[in-house]
Amino acid sequence: MDEVELIDESGNCALVHRTSRRFPGLLIQGDTLHSLGRVAAALLGELESGDTEDARYSAMELKEAFDDFTSAYERMMTEARLPLPYSSEAGKDR
């Protein structure tokens, strides 16, 4: 079993490093993960029923959550003086 090092915490997520992995990962709380899954399921249902207004709202909610997690990850990695496993410029135009 891997050893896990807690590097930093921010809100309901934490930056952790498993010894078997090159880069740290982001740990999110189970209730947050469940909530995101419910939003994704709602989005799918809205798309299937043609409810584009609600689908847009759900998609925006998911994007904001992932943007928040990405920002927290990048901030904690920077504060720990660790390199990102990707270019931080990738996807900024979306």
Disulfide bonds with the S-S distance in Angstrom:
none
